[in-house]
Amino acid sequence: MEAIEFRPSKEELVYTFGGNPAALIVRPGTIMKLWSEDAFNHTLRSISDLSSEKVDLRYVNPQTGPFYVQGAEPGDTLVLHIVNLKPARDWGVSAAMPFFGGLTSTDRTAMLQDALPDTTWIYHLDRSRNTLAFQARFGDFELELPLAPMLGTVGVAPPAGEVRTSLVPERFGGNMDTPEMRSGVTCYLGVNVTGAFFSIGDGHYRQGEGEACGTAVEGAMDTTLIVDLIKGGGPAWPRIESDDSLMVVGSSRPMEDSWRIAQLEMVRWFEELYGLHPLDAYQLLSQITEVPVANVVDTNYSVVVKVRKALLPKTVAYHGIHADLRSQAADL
């Protein structure tokens, strides 16, 4: 297998899905070792750094990419298997940003009140213990949390020449912020333009479901992934497969529409997998799905509809490519 390492310079980082030239051309089957910058673009480095003073919202969620995949055409399925995610720094950062987050007024939920205090937290890694240290800013409370790396943004170029900010989750993927995007999973994305033009970024050292305050433990990330391609069968919305589960991510506002998107796409996936009538799939899924909330703060909200494989007959999605890639990853 061909292996490529790519660490973008600051000038090579991009901030949109679509609208950027390819950083590299890669073949299906390529192993990629990629570095990505944190969501704040390395502007918050201590608790004295405040987002209102340091963060330029034109340059947040920097993306590594985009990458042109040879042979990818509209309607195909881009396959990204995440082999490993490793924090690239010994600290991560989170923040409560003025008028941003799940429990404050925002520009869309406008209220006559002051912003919550602009506050920054630094989490230090203990690599020997595989933990992050939380330190309260307004008291003496301390807590050690397990490290749980994930990617906040994974996506391809949108259709029709659209250019979308890397803050947005949509049918092309983007800023979905789901903790399910972790080591060992395979992500399936519908290709919209020749070459797919996929990119990744927004590494999180851990994040609770919902990303309530609007930021996870943000950090630079070393990502190893395998790129593959399936001709045809491109899903309308992002799909994720783990060893244990099948998942679909829907992103919209209001949040119930995010759930509706993901639920409908899971109905369609069950039609493909088992030949079920849509009403039978609807009924079955009503009894077996889990619904982790990915984010409640982004431009669109993201919801995951998830089904445990243990509840199903033998499941072979996309001709078993997830299991094949897991096997390849084990050999790396």
C-alpha positions as CSV (number, residue, x, y, z in Angstrom):
1,M,0.0,0.0,0.0
2,E,1.2,3.5,-0.8
3,A,1.8,5.7,2.2
4,I,1.7,9.5,2.2
5,E,2.6,12.0,5.0
6,F,1.3,15.5,4.8
7,R,1.8,18.3,7.3
8,P,0.4,21.6,6.0
9,S,2.1,24.9,6.6
10,K,-0.1,27.6,8.1
11,E,-0.5,29.1,4.7
12,E,-1.7,25.8,3.3
13,L,-4.6,25.4,5.8
14,V,-8.1,25.9,4.3
15,Y,-11.3,27.1,5.9
16,T,-14.0,25.9,3.6
17,F,-15.4,22.8,2.0
18,G,-15.2,23.5,-1.7
19,G,-13.4,26.3,-3.5
20,N,-9.9,25.2,-2.8
21,P,-7.3,23.5,-5.1
22,A,-6.2,20.0,-4.2
23,A,-3.2,19.8,-1.8
24,L,-2.4,16.3,-3.1
25,I,-3.7,13.7,-5.5
26,V,-4.1,10.3,-3.9
27,R,-5.1,6.9,-5.2
28,P,-7.7,4.6,-3.5
29,G,-6.0,2.3,-1.1
30,T,-3.5,5.0,0.1
31,I,-2.5,5.2,3.7
32,M,-2.4,8.9,4.8
33,K,-0.6,10.3,7.9
34,L,-1.9,13.8,8.4
35,W,-1.4,16.6,10.9
36,S,-4.2,19.1,11.6
37,E,-4.2,22.3,13.7
38,D,-6.7,22.9,16.5
39,A,-10.0,24.7,15.9
40,F,-8.7,28.0,17.4
41,N,-5.8,28.0,14.9
42,H,-3.3,27.9,17.8
43,T,-4.4,31.3,19.1
44,L,-5.5,30.1,22.6
45,R,-2.5,28.8,24.5
46,S,-3.1,29.8,28.1
47,I,-5.9,30.7,30.4
48,S,-5.1,34.3,29.9
49,D,-5.8,34.1,26.2
50,L,-9.4,35.1,25.5
51,S,-11.4,34.2,22.4
52,S,-12.7,37.8,22.0
53,E,-9.2,39.1,21.8
54,K,-7.4,36.3,20.0
55,V,-9.8,34.3,17.7
56,D,-10.5,35.5,14.2
57,L,-13.7,33.7,13.1
58,R,-12.6,33.9,9.5
59,Y,-9.8,31.4,10.4
60,V,-11.3,28.8,12.7
61,N,-11.7,25.1,12.1
62,P,-8.6,25.0,9.8
63,Q,-8.7,22.0,7.5
64,T,-6.0,19.7,6.3
65,G,-6.6,19.1,2.6
66,P,-8.4,19.0,0.3
67,F,-7.3,15.8,-1.3
68,Y,-8.2,14.8,-4.9
69,V,-9.0,11.0,-5.0
70,Q,-8.3,9.5,-8.4
71,G,-11.3,7.9,-10.0
72,A,-13.9,9.5,-7.7
73,E,-16.9,10.8,-9.6
74,P,-20.2,12.3,-8.5
75,G,-22.5,9.5,-7.2
76,D,-19.6,7.4,-5.9
77,T,-18.9,6.5,-2.3
78,L,-15.7,7.9,-0.7
79,V,-14.5,5.6,2.1
80,L,-12.3,7.0,4.9
81,H,-11.1,4.5,7.5
82,I,-9.7,6.1,10.6
83,V,-6.8,3.9,11.7
84,N,-5.5,6.0,14.6
85,L,-5.9,9.4,16.2
86,K,-3.1,10.7,18.4
87,P,-2.9,14.1,20.1
88,A,-0.1,16.1,18.6
89,R,0.4,18.3,21.7
90,D,0.5,17.7,25.4
91,W,-2.3,20.1,26.1
92,G,-5.7,20.9,24.7
93,V,-7.9,24.0,25.1
94,S,-11.6,24.8,25.5
95,A,-13.5,28.0,25.9
96,A,-16.8,29.7,26.7
97,M,-17.0,32.2,23.9
98,P,-19.3,35.3,24.0
99,F,-22.8,34.6,22.6
100,F,-21.9,31.1,21.5
101,G,-22.9,27.9,23.1
102,G,-25.9,25.8,24.1
103,L,-26.8,27.7,27.3
104,T,-26.4,31.3,26.3
105,S,-28.2,33.7,24.0
106,T,-26.7,33.8,20.5
107,D,-27.1,35.8,17.3
108,R,-30.0,33.4,16.4
109,T,-31.5,33.1,19.8
110,A,-31.3,36.8,20.6
111,M,-32.1,37.9,24.1
112,L,-31.5,41.1,26.1
113,Q,-28.7,39.9,28.4
114,D,-25.0,40.1,28.7
115,A,-22.7,37.4,27.3
116,L,-21.3,34.8,29.6
117,P,-17.8,35.6,30.8
118,D,-15.2,34.9,28.1
119,T,-13.2,32.1,29.7
120,T,-10.5,29.7,28.6
121,W,-9.6,26.3,30.1
122,I,-6.3,24.4,29.4
123,Y,-6.3,20.6,29.8
124,H,-2.9,18.9,30.2
125,L,-2.3,15.4,28.9
126,D,-0.7,12.6,30.9
127,R,0.3,10.2,28.1
128,S,1.4,7.5,30.5
129,R,-2.1,7.4,32.0
130,N,-3.9,8.3,28.8
131,T,-5.8,11.1,30.6
132,L,-6.7,14.8,30.5
133,A,-6.6,17.0,33.6
134,F,-9.6,19.3,34.2
135,Q,-9.0,22.3,36.4
136,A,-11.9,24.5,37.5
137,R,-11.4,28.2,36.8
138,F,-13.7,29.4,39.5
139,G,-12.8,27.0,42.3
140,D,-10.3,24.3,43.4
141,F,-12.0,21.3,41.8
142,E,-9.8,19.0,39.7
143,L,-10.6,15.8,37.8
144,E,-8.8,13.4,35.6
145,L,-10.7,12.3,32.4
146,P,-9.9,9.5,30.0
147,L,-8.5,10.7,26.6
148,A,-11.0,10.0,23.8
149,P,-9.6,11.5,20.5
150,M,-12.0,12.2,17.7
151,L,-12.3,14.4,14.5
152,G,-14.8,17.2,14.6
153,T,-14.7,17.8,10.8
154,V,-14.6,15.2,8.0
155,G,-16.1,16.1,4.7
156,V,-16.0,16.5,0.9
157,A,-16.6,19.3,-1.5
158,P,-20.4,20.2,-1.8
159,P,-22.2,19.9,-5.1
160,A,-22.9,22.6,-7.7
161,G,-19.8,24.6,-7.0
162,E,-20.9,25.6,-3.5
163,V,-18.3,26.8,-1.0
164,R,-19.2,26.3,2.7
165,T,-17.4,27.4,5.8
166,S,-15.7,24.7,7.8
167,L,-18.0,25.6,10.7
168,V,-21.0,24.1,8.9
169,P,-22.2,20.4,9.0
170,E,-24.3,19.4,6.1
171,R,-24.9,16.4,3.7
172,F,-21.3,16.7,2.6
173,G,-20.1,16.0,6.1
174,G,-18.2,19.0,7.5
175,N,-18.3,20.1,11.1
176,M,-20.4,17.2,12.5
177,D,-18.7,17.1,15.9
178,T,-19.7,13.6,16.7
179,P,-17.6,11.6,19.2
180,E,-18.4,8.6,16.9
181,M,-15.7,9.8,14.5
182,R,-13.0,8.0,16.3
183,S,-10.2,5.5,15.7
184,G,-11.5,2.2,14.2
185,V,-14.5,3.6,12.3
186,T,-15.2,3.8,8.6
187,C,-16.9,6.9,7.2
188,Y,-18.9,6.8,4.0
189,L,-19.4,10.1,2.1
190,G,-21.3,10.7,-1.1
191,V,-19.0,12.2,-3.8
192,N,-20.3,15.4,-5.3
193,V,-17.5,16.6,-7.6
194,T,-14.8,14.8,-9.6
195,G,-12.0,14.0,-7.2
196,A,-14.2,14.2,-4.1
197,F,-11.8,16.9,-2.5
198,F,-12.0,15.6,1.1
199,S,-10.4,17.3,4.1
200,I,-10.2,16.7,7.8
201,G,-9.6,18.8,10.9
202,D,-11.0,20.1,14.2
203,G,-9.3,17.4,16.4
204,H,-10.9,16.9,19.8
205,Y,-9.0,15.2,22.7
206,R,-12.4,14.4,24.1
207,Q,-16.0,15.8,23.8
208,G,-19.3,15.1,25.5
209,E,-22.3,14.4,23.3
210,G,-23.8,17.8,22.3
211,E,-20.6,19.8,22.7
212,A,-22.7,21.9,25.1
213,C,-20.6,25.0,25.5
214,G,-19.7,25.1,21.8
215,T,-16.1,23.8,22.2
216,A,-14.5,20.5,23.0
217,V,-11.0,19.9,24.3
218,E,-9.6,21.2,21.1
219,G,-6.1,20.2,20.0
220,A,-3.8,19.6,17.1
221,M,-4.0,15.9,15.9
222,D,-2.0,13.3,14.1
223,T,-4.4,11.2,12.1
224,T,-3.7,8.0,10.2
225,L,-6.4,7.0,7.8
226,I,-6.9,4.8,4.7
227,V,-8.6,6.2,1.7
228,D,-10.8,4.0,-0.5
229,L,-13.5,4.3,-3.1
230,I,-16.6,2.4,-4.0
231,K,-18.1,3.1,-7.5
232,G,-21.7,4.2,-7.2
233,G,-23.9,3.9,-4.1
234,G,-23.0,7.3,-2.8
235,P,-25.1,8.0,0.4
236,A,-27.2,11.2,0.6
237,W,-25.8,11.9,4.1
238,P,-22.7,10.7,6.0
239,R,-22.7,7.1,7.2
240,I,-20.4,5.7,9.8
241,E,-19.6,2.0,10.5
242,S,-17.8,0.7,13.6
243,D,-17.2,-2.9,14.6
244,D,-20.4,-2.7,16.7
245,S,-22.8,-0.3,15.0
246,L,-24.2,1.3,11.9
247,M,-24.7,5.1,12.0
248,V,-26.1,8.0,10.0
249,V,-25.5,11.7,10.7
250,G,-28.1,14.3,9.9
251,S,-27.5,18.0,10.2
252,S,-30.1,20.8,10.1
253,R,-32.2,23.2,12.2
254,P,-34.4,22.6,14.2
255,M,-32.8,19.6,15.8
256,E,-35.8,17.3,15.1
257,D,-35.1,17.8,11.4
258,S,-31.6,16.5,12.0
259,W,-33.1,13.4,13.6
260,R,-35.6,13.1,10.7
261,I,-32.8,13.2,8.1
262,A,-30.7,10.6,9.9
263,Q,-33.7,8.3,10.6
264,L,-34.9,8.5,7.0
265,E,-31.4,7.7,5.7
266,M,-31.2,4.7,8.1
267,V,-34.5,3.5,6.7
268,R,-33.0,3.7,3.2
269,W,-29.9,1.9,4.3
270,F,-32.0,-0.9,5.7
271,E,-33.8,-1.1,2.4
272,E,-30.4,-1.6,0.8
273,L,-29.0,-4.0,3.3
274,Y,-32.1,-6.3,3.9
275,G,-34.5,-5.5,1.1
276,L,-37.1,-4.3,3.6
277,H,-40.1,-2.3,2.7
278,P,-39.6,1.2,4.0
279,L,-42.6,0.9,6.4
280,D,-41.1,-2.4,7.8
281,A,-37.7,-0.7,8.2
282,Y,-39.4,2.3,9.9
283,Q,-41.2,0.0,12.3
284,L,-38.1,-2.0,13.1
285,L,-35.9,1.0,13.6
286,S,-38.5,2.6,15.9
287,Q,-37.6,-0.2,18.4
288,I,-33.8,-0.5,18.1
289,T,-32.2,2.9,17.3
290,E,-30.1,5.0,19.7
291,V,-29.9,8.7,19.0
292,P,-26.6,10.4,20.3
293,V,-26.7,14.1,19.9
294,A,-23.5,15.2,18.2
295,N,-23.7,19.0,18.5
296,V,-26.3,21.6,19.7
297,V,-24.3,24.6,18.9
298,D,-23.1,24.7,15.2
299,T,-24.6,26.5,12.3
300,N,-26.7,23.3,11.9
301,Y,-27.3,20.8,14.7
302,S,-26.1,17.2,14.1
303,V,-27.8,14.1,15.3
304,V,-26.7,10.5,14.9
305,V,-29.1,7.6,14.4
306,K,-27.3,4.4,15.6
307,V,-28.1,0.7,15.4
308,R,-26.2,-2.0,17.2
309,K,-25.1,-4.8,14.9
310,A,-25.7,-7.4,17.6
311,L,-29.5,-6.8,17.1
312,L,-29.3,-7.6,13.4
313,P,-28.7,-10.6,11.1
314,K,-25.2,-10.7,9.7
315,T,-24.6,-7.2,8.4
316,V,-22.3,-6.7,5.4
317,A,-22.4,-3.0,4.4
318,Y,-20.6,-2.0,1.2
319,H,-19.4,-5.6,0.6
320,G,-17.6,-5.8,3.9
321,I,-15.1,-3.0,3.2
322,H,-15.1,-2.0,6.9
323,A,-13.8,-5.4,8.0
324,D,-11.3,-5.4,5.2
325,L,-9.9,-2.0,6.2
326,R,-9.8,-3.0,9.9
327,S,-7.7,-6.0,8.9
328,Q,-5.4,-3.8,6.9
329,A,-5.1,-1.3,9.7
330,A,-4.1,-4.1,12.1
331,D,-1.1,-4.8,9.9
332,L,0.1,-1.2,10.0
